[in-house]
Amino acid sequence: MKEPVVNLELAKEHGLTEEEFGWICERLGRIPTFTELGIFSVMWSEHCSYKNSIALLKTLPRSGGRLLVGAGEENAGLVDIGDGLAIAFKIESHNHPSAVEPYQGAATGVGGILRDIFTMGARPIASLNSLRFGSLDDARTRYLFEGVVKGIGDYGNCFGVPTVAGEVYFDDSYRTNPLVNAMAIGLVDTNHVASATAHGQGNPVMIVGSSTGRDGIHGATFASEEISKKSEAKRPSVQVGDPFTEKLLLEATLEIIKQGLIVGIQDMGAAGISCSTSEMSAKGKSGMIINLDKVPLREEGMSAYEIMLSESQERMLVVVKKGNEEKVKEIFSKWDLHCEIIGEVTEDQKLIILYQGEKKAEIVPNDLVLGGAAPVYIRDTKEPAYLDHTKHFDLKSIPEPDSIAEAFEKIFSSPNIASKKWVYEQYDSMVRTNTIVGPGSDAAVLYIKGTTKAIASKTDCNGRYVYLNPKEGTKIAVAESARNVVCSGAVPLAITNCLNFGNPYKPEMYWTFKKAIEGMGEACKFFNTPVTGGNVSFYNESPDVAVYPTPVIGMVGLIDKLENVTTAEFKQNGDLIYLLGEDYEEIGGSEYLKEIHGLVTGEIPRIDLQAEKDLHKLLLELIDSGLIKSAHDVSDGGILTALAESCIINREKMIGAKVKIHIKTREDLTFFSESQSRVIISISPDNKEKFEKTASRSFTPFICLGETGGSSLNINDQYDFVLSLLSHLYYRSIKNKMNHSIG
């Protein structure tokens, strides 16, 4: 195949700027070859280089606590949980691929994040996700939603990892650009942690796993541009996954790591061979000579450019300790996988690519990578004009609804509040038998076999809050994710994040991003939950609209004693119900305001980090003392929603409640307020004195609301919601909209 002439015009077609093309020519001392241009274009894309975000990301707390590796140092974060064990976890986006090919886009997002976990030497034990779509009244949205959920379910179920938690939100801002964020958690022996590095003159470089095809070429650059009508033509940029091959790859990978046969290993995700060769070389301060003739191909006539940029799935790059080549080949042969030596490590810090008797590329790896010579930008910022209106909006001017009961029923059945059972019933949440608490509760809880411990994990973010106040909204995302794992009985340990934003070249968007990072940094430092790493996904917008800024937080917490595992549902009749925390009648950005009044405006609920931390301390003390039967945080939809969920989450044993809620000024403002740092708990009447004595010593206000029992949720002797009706509204809402037959 005749290669095109490399010039500025071709460089721009590859997503590079004139200035960047000039830098490339300067570093090489010549015009790049076509293959080199392709390598630079993917490695300097936003998706791989983080060129518009890294300067701000470095301000986050990236070490400390129980972290074993700093943020970004390895394929995933690593947190010590004692007993010689660590948790590896990470979250990443697959938004753009899912917008044009929802099934494969979502499936390969799951596959990619799982590989990041097991290249650390960790066996994946759980999968989570965070999803955003447009309105379910839209046929295109239903198509995307169904495809994404099926892709996540099929890949995870076939691979054999339980999908245990997640969140799904619906809003018109995500109509053409859904967000598909996949998170995975793995367990590793701290003596067998692998690194993504290459060093040692003459050590062989192997490609293992699937063969290489043309799928996914320029997937990284595709993820670094806005969705448009042209995106449909980019289906070749969407990879194709094979979970059965990945399962084999998992077992073979863990075997070579455990036997100590390798120097380093890295997944071939975005930018394929280009990324893994350059990043591993740069980390090990070494070079590589790679012969592409040795790469197993599944398509004829592939060029060096295509091989280097292919994002075919289920592949790894492995640097083997010299002398262990045959042992490694034997292991991969046993698992019926490709394992070919394609090059070797050198000491001259150059990446040399050979193909069909020609030198196709010669680049210094450090010139390509994040933290090396890749571009770093700090963009202009400007506060969005709409905020001047929204933050001064008088929320008291909102009229009271004609019927509180009808308003609540509409909110409780809205897709953002209603049960996501239609989604998680398509996932196997119990495979591997580690799952103690699965989907539908505040957080997932997973047993660590052979110990008395469990881990809790949750993804969280309210995009409306971040849209209305980026800094405080992101603080709330961190606080709520922490609150959810605390409600499950866990001490928050660390976070991973997936930062979904629009075009960073727009000053208003970059201002929003900057403020969100500030809020995340403040909250994580306060809770001592360092950032282990994650993913930035820019350009989440179409010609019509940008998505709400959505910095998704993936939180992991540790439960030291299994008896401390706590769930949200009321346990038996006659228990006392308490509210921990205080209400301030805050409805800015609330589900009530959007669902009943069609507005996204106002000042969002305030977040007092000290009050939040005090709540966590009290709640963990109460749980550890065995004084709490259930705990459920008050968030989207307000206190009525939290109470109703506690009544019906256990469908086999629904338990009603009779409560009195003090109305400060107006019923709607009290009932649907989303004030933060609040939790609904239930206790045995026998523990009333002990509970109140313990709670009185804390800084967290508390009040007895009433008691459990009956077949309805009774509020102030004025509103009576029959549990069977609440269950119907909650569990059938999404199913009815999807017209699906899943029970």
N, C-alpha and C positions, 0 to 999 in steps of 0.2 A: 504494500500500500504506500503510495507516495504521500509523504508528510507535507502539510501546508507550510508556507513560509511564515516564520515567526516575526511578527512586528507589533507595533503598539495597538493596532486595530484588533489583532487576534488576542492580544493580552486583555484588552477591554472586554472582549466576548467571553473571556474566562473569568470575568469578575474582578480583575485587577485594575487599579488606577494607573494613570500615567506616571505618577510619582513612584508607585510600587514597582512598576516595570523598570523604571530607571534604577531603582535600588538593586533589583535582580541583576541587571546588566553590569552594574558597578561591582557587585559581590563576585560575580563569575568572571569579570574582566572580558566579557564577550556577550553576544546575544545568546539567550538560552536555546537549546534544542527544543523540539516540539514536546518530547517527553519531559524535559526539565520544566518547561512552561506549565505542563499539566500538574506536575508535582508541586511546584510553587503555588499554583492557583488553589489546589485543595488544602495544602498545609497553611496557607495564609488566608484561607476563607475564615469567616467569623466562627463557623462551627468548630474548626480545629484550632485556630490561633487565639480566639478570645481577644482579638485586637482592640475591640471597643469596650471591653469589660474588665480585663485583667487588672488594670490599675486600681479600679474600685474594689474588686474582689479581694485584693491584697489587704484591704483595711479591715476585713472580717477576722474574728478570732479563729485562727487556723491551727492552734495547738493547745496543749494543756488538758486538764481533766484526765480521762482514761485513754486518750488517743495514743496509738502506738506508731502511727505515721502521720506526718503533716498533710494538710489539705493539698491535693493535686500531686502528691509525690508518687502515688501508685494508682492502679486502675480503680481502686475503691477505697473508702475510708475503713479504718481498722480500730476497733475499740476493745479494750481489755475488760473481760467480765469475770476474771479470776479462774482458779482451777486449771491454769495453763491454757485457757480458751480465749478466743477473741471473736467478735462479730464483725464481719465485713459487710458493708452496705453502701448503696449508692442509688441515685435516681437520675434518669435521663429522659429527654424528650424524643418523640418521633412524630412531631406535629405535621410537618409538610408532607412526608410520605403518606400519612394517614388521611390527609385531605384529598389526595388523588387516588389512592388505592387502600381503602380503610382496612381490609382484612390483612394484607401482607404488611402494610405499614405498621399496624399494631403488633402483629405477630413477631416481626423482626425487631421491633423495639424491645419486646420481652426477651427474645433470644440474645440480643446484644448486651443487655444489662446483666443477664445471667452469666454470660462469658466474662464480663468484667469481674464478677464475684469469684468464679472458679479459677481464673488465672491468678488469683491471690493464694490459691491453695485451699480455698474455702468451699465446702459443700453447700450449695444453695438449700435453704430450709424454708424460704417463704418468698412470695411475690406479692407486691402491692401495686396500686395504680391510682392516678389522679386524672380525671377526664373532664373535658368541657365541650359542650355542643351548643348549637342554636336551639330554637324552640322546637319541641317535639310535634308541633302542629305543622311543621314544614317537612315535606316528603324527602327532600335531600338530606335533611338532618337525620330522619329516621333511618335512611339508607346508611349514612356514615356511622351512626350509633350502633346499629345492628352489626355492621361489618367489623367495627373496632372491637366490640365485646366478643364476637365470635373469634376474631383473630387472637385476642388475649387468652380466651378460654382454651382454644384448640392447642395453642403452643404450650401453655403452662401445663395443661392436662396431659398432653402427650409426653412432654419432657419429664413430668413426675414431680412437680413442685407445687405446693398448695398456694392458691391465691387467696389471701386471708383478710385483706382490708383494702380500703380505697375511698374515693369520694367521686361523686358525679354532680356537676352543676350544669344548668341550662340557661343560656342568655343569648339574645340576638347578636351580641358582639362577637360570639364565637361561630356564627352561622356558616361562614365560608372557610373559616380557619379553626377547626377543632384542635383542642390541646389533648395530646396523648402522652402522658408522663408515666413511665414504668420504673418501679423500684424493686430491688431484690436484696435479700438478706442471706448471708451465709455464715457458717460456723467453721472455725479453723483452729487447729492446734498451733499455738504460738511458736512451736519448734519447726513447723513446716510451712511457714509463710513464704510465698514466692514473690519475686520482684520483676518489674518490667525493665530489665536492663541488659546490656550487652557489653562484655569485656573479655579479655583474654585472647591474645594473638593466636590465630589459627583455630579457635573454637568453631565448630560447624554451625551454620545457620540452617534451620529446617522449617519448611512449611508443612503444617499438619492439618488434617481434617478434610473438608470438601475440596473439590476441584474448583478452578477459577473460571468464571464466565463473564459475560458482558453486563450482567445485572448490577444496578447500583452505581454505574460509572457517573462521577460528578454528583453523587448523593450529598456530599458535604457542601458543595457550592449551591446545590439546589436548596439546601436547608438554610442558606445564607442570603436568600432573596425573598421578596414578597410573593404571596400567592396571587396569581392572575389567571386570565383565560388561557395563557400559554402553559400553565402548569399541567393541564391535562396531557400535553405532549411530552411531559417529563416522566411518564410512567416507567421508562427504562431506568430512571434514577431511583426507583423503588426496588429494594432488594427482595429476594424470595427466600423464605425460611424453610428449614427442615428440622423439626424438633427431635425426630428420632436420631438423626445424625448427631445433633447436639448432645443428646444423652450419651451416646458412645464417646463423643469428644470429651465430655465431662469426666467419665470414668478413666479414660486413657490419660488425660491431663493430670488428674489427682494422683494417679499411679506414678507417673514420672517425677512429679514434685516430691511425693512422699519418699521415693527411693533415692532422692538426692542426685539425680542424673543431669540436672540442668543448671545453667547460670541464670537464665531469665526467660520470661515468657510474656507475650502480649497478644491480646485479642486483635484481630483484623476487623475493626469496625469502620468508622468514617475514614475515608481516604485509603483504606486497604493496606497494601504492601507499602505504599509511600509513607503512611503514618507509622506503622510498626517498626520499619527499618530505621527511619530517621529518629523517632523518639527514643527507641532503645539504645541506639548508638550515642545520641546526645547525652542520655542519662549516664551511660558508662564511659563517657569521654573517649569513645573509640570510633572506628569506621567499619564499613562492611563492603565486601565485593559480592554482588548478587548476580547470578546468571539466570535470567528469566526463561531460558530454554529448559530449565529443570522444573519449572512450575507446572504441575498437572493442570491441564486445560480441558474444559468441556465443550469449547467451541473452536472451530477452525479459523485460521487466518487472523488471530488476535495480534495486535501490535503491542510494542513495549508500553506505549502510552495507555492502552486499554488494560493491560495486565497490572500496571502499577496503580491505576485509579479504580479498578474493579472493587466493588464492595460486596462481592459474593459472600454469603453467610457461612457460619460454622467453620471458620479457619483461624489458625493461630500461627504466630511466628515464634519459634523456640530456638534459643541459643543453648546448645548442648555442651557439657564438659567433654573435651576431646577424649576419645577412647570409649565413650558410652553410646556411640552412634547405633551400634547393632542392637543394644539393649532397648533403646528408644524405638527403633524400627520394629523390633519384636513385639513390643507392647501395643503400638498402633496397628500392627498387622493383626494381632489378636482381636482388636476391636473393629477390624475391617475398615480401617481409615487410611487415607493417603499419608505418607510420611516421607518427604524427599529432602535431601540436602540441596539447597539452592545457592549456598555461598559460604563465606567464612568471615569471622571478625578480624579486623586489622587494627593496627595501632596509629595509623596516620590521620584519623579523624576525617575521612572522606567516604561518602557513600557513592560507590561506583556501580552502575547498572549496565550489564552486558546483555545483548540479545542478537541472535543470528549472526554472530561474528563481528558485531559492531558495539562500540561504547555509546550507549544511548543517553547516559547522564553521569555527571560527576559533580557532586554538590557536597559542601560541608554541612553535616546534619544540623549543627547548631544554628545555621542560617535559616533553617526551616521551622524550628520549634518554638513553642511558647516558653518564654524565659530565656530564649536564645536571641537570635537576631530578627525574629518575626516582628512586624510592625506593632506598636502600641500607641493607641490614640486616646485622648480625653476630649470628648466632643463638647460643643457649645450646649449650654442649658438655658431653659426659659420656662418659668412656671406657666402651666396651661391656663388660658384665659377663663375656661369654664369653672375653675375652682373659685374664682371670685364670686360667682353666682351661687354655687352649691354650698359653700361654707357659710354664706350669709342667709341661706334660705330659712324662713321662719317655720319650723316644724309644728309649732302650736297652731299655725293657720290651717293645718290639715283637718278637714271635717271628720267628726266621729262617724263610724259606719252605722247604717240603719239597724243592723243586727250583729251583735258581737258573736253570737253562735254561728251565723252564716259566714262571717269573716274568718273565724277560726277554722271552720270546716274547709273553706277554700284554701287557706294557708297550709293546713295539715295535709291536704291532698295535692299540693303543688309539687311538681317533679323535683324541685330542689330540696324539699323537706321529706317527701314520701319515701317509703322504703325502696332501696335499690335491689330488692329481692330478684326482680326480673334479670338484673345483671349478674349478681353473684351466684344464682342458681345454675348458671352456665359454667361456673368455675368449680373445680375440685378443690375444696378448702381443707380436706382432711387427709389427703395422701401423705405418707411418711409418718402419720400419727403423732406429730409434735403439737398439733393445734389444740390448745385448751379453749381459747375464745376466738371464734371466727368472725366473718363479716356480720355487720348489723349492730355491733356494740360500739362503745367509745373508742376502743383500740383493739387490735389483734393481740393475742397472747400465745406465745409458743414455748413449750417445755424444752429445756435443755437436758436431753437424756443423760442419765448417769450423774445428775446433780440434784440439788433441791431448788434450782433456779429456773426462772422463765424470763423471757424478754417480751416487752410490749412495744408495739410500733403503730404509727398512724401517719397519714398524710393530711395536710390541712392548708387551706387558703380561701379567704373570701375575697374574690376579685373586685366586687363592688366596693368593699372597704378601701382597697388599695387604690382604686380609681378615684375615690373621693378624698383620700388622705394617704398618699403612698408610704410615708414614714410610719405613721401610727397604724395603718392597716397591716403593714408587714410585721410590726411588733405584735399585733393581735394574732397573726398567723403563727408566729413562734409560740406565743403564750397559749393559744388554744391547743396546738399540737402537744405541748408539754402538759397542759391540763388533762388532755385525753389519756395520756399514758399514766398520769398520776391517779386518775379515776379508776384505772385498772390495777392500781397497787404498785406501780413502778416508779423508780427514781429516774428522771430524765438524764440521759448521758450525753447525747450529741445529736447533731442534725446533718442531713444532706439536703440540698435544695435544687429545685429546677425552676429557673427564672425565665418566665415566658413574657416577652414584651414585644412591642412593635419595632419600627425602624429607628435604630440608634442615631441616625444622621439627622433626625428631626429633633430640634432642641427641646421641645416639650416632652418628648418621649425619653430623651436622655436625662432630663431633670427628674422625671418620675422614677427612672431606674436608679439614679443616684440616691434619691431620698429613700427608696425601698432598701437599698444596701445599708444606709445609715440606720434605719429602723431595725433591720435584722441584726446588725452588729451590736447595737445597744442591748437588744433583748437577749441575744445569745451570751454576751458577756455577763449579763445580770443573772441568768439562770445557770451559768457555767456549762453551757451546752455548745462546745466548739463546733465549727463548721468543718466537716470531714472532706468536703468536696461536693461535686454535683455537676450542674449543666446550665449553660446560658443559651436560651433560644430566642434570638431576635427575629425581626421581620415577620412577626405573626400578625399580618394585616393583609387586606385585599385592597383594591382600588376604592372600595366603598367605606370600609371601617377597619379600625385596629381593635384587637381583642382588649378586654380589660387587662391591665397589667396584673399578672398572676404569678407571684413568687411562691411556688408550692414548697412547703416545708415537710420533709420526711423525718420524723422524730423516732429515736429508739431509746427505750428505758429498760432498767433492770429490776426484776423482782427477786429478792434473795430467798424468800420462803414461799413455797407454792400455796400455803394456806392464805397468803395475802392477796391472791388473785381475786379481783372484785369486778362485778358486772353491773349493768345499768338497770336491770329489771327488778321490780318489787318482788320479794320472795314469799311473803305469806300475809294473810289477813291479820289486822290488829297491830301492825308495826307503826311506829311513829315516823312521820315525814318531816324533815327539816330542810331549810334553805340555808346554805352557807354563802356569805357574800351579800352585797347590797345592790338594790335596783335604783337607777337614776332616771327611769323613763326615757330611754334613748332609742329612737327609731330611725336615726339617719342611716341610710344605706341598708335598711332592714328588709326582710322578706315581706313583712306587712306593708311597708310603703310601696314596694314594687308590685306585689300581687293585688292589693286592694285599691291602691291609688295610682298605679302605673308610673311611679316616680323613682328615680335613682338620684337622690340629692341629700343635702343636709350634712351636718357634722356627724361623723361616725361615733360610736361609743368610745369613751375615753378608756385608756388602758394604763393603769397604775401598776408598774412592774413590781413594786414592793408589796402591794396588796395581793397581787397574783402569787408571788413567792410565799407570802404568809399563808395563803390558802393551801398551796401545795404542802407546806410543812405541817399544817393542821391535819389535812386529809391523810397524809402518809402516817402520821402518829395515830390517828383514829383507826386506820386500817390495820396497822401493826399491833394495836391493842385489841383487835378483834371486836371493835365496837360498831362496825358498819356492816350492814347487809347488802346495800346497793349504793352506787354512786353514779351520777349522770350529769354531765355539764350542761348548763343553760347556754344555748348559742342561737343559731339561726331559728327564727320563729318564736323565740321567747319562752317564758316560763310555762305557758299552757302546753306548748309543743313538748318541752322536756318532761312534764308530768304525764302527758298522754303516752309518750314513748315508753316511759318506765312502766306504765300499766300494761302495754300490749306487746313489748319486744319479745317476750316469751309467749308465743302464740298457743303453746300447749297448756299454759297455766296463766292466763291473763288475770290480773288482780286490779280491781278498781281502787279509787281513793276518794276521800272526802276532805277538802281543804278549804281554808279561808286565806285569801290573799288580800293584804292591805292595799287599797287603792289610794295613791298619792294625790293625783289630780284628775286623771281620766282613766276609764277602764281600758280603752284600747292602748293607751300609752304604757300602762302597767303590764297588761297581759302579753303584749307583743314586743315589749322592750328587749333589746339584745345587749343590755349592759353586761360587761365582762366580769370575769373572776367570780362566777357563781356556779354552785353545784347543788343538785338535789340529792339528798341521801335518805336512806331509811335505816332505822335501828329497832332493836327489840325494846319494848317498854321496860323490861328488866334493867336495861343499860342506860335508862334516861338520866339518872343522877350522875353516873360515871361520865357519860358523854358530855353533859352540860358543864361538869367540873373541868374536864379537859378543854372543851371549846372556850370556856370563860378565860382560860389562861392565855389564849391566843389573841392576835390582833384582828381576827376575822369575825365580823358580826354574824349572828345566826338567829334563826327564828323557827319555831315549830309551826308548820303549816296545817297539820292534821294527821290523819292516819289512813292506812291502807285497808281495803275491804270493799266488798260489793261488786256489782257488775257494771258500774259506770264511773266516770270521772265527774265528781260533783264540785263545782266551784262556787263558793260563797252562798250556798243554798239557792242560787239563782240560775245557774247553768248546769245542766246535767247531760253529759255526753255518754251514751251507751257504748260500752267497749266493742260490741260487735260492729257498730257503725264506724267507730274510729279505726278498727282493724280493716274494714272494707275500704275506707278512704285511703288508708296508709299503704296497704299492701297491693291494691289493685290499680292504683293510679297510673303508674308507668306501663304496666301490662296492658291496660285498656287502651292507652295511647298507641302502643306498638301493635295492638291487635294480635297479641302473641298467645300461644296455647300453653306455654310453660306454666306449670301449676304453682 
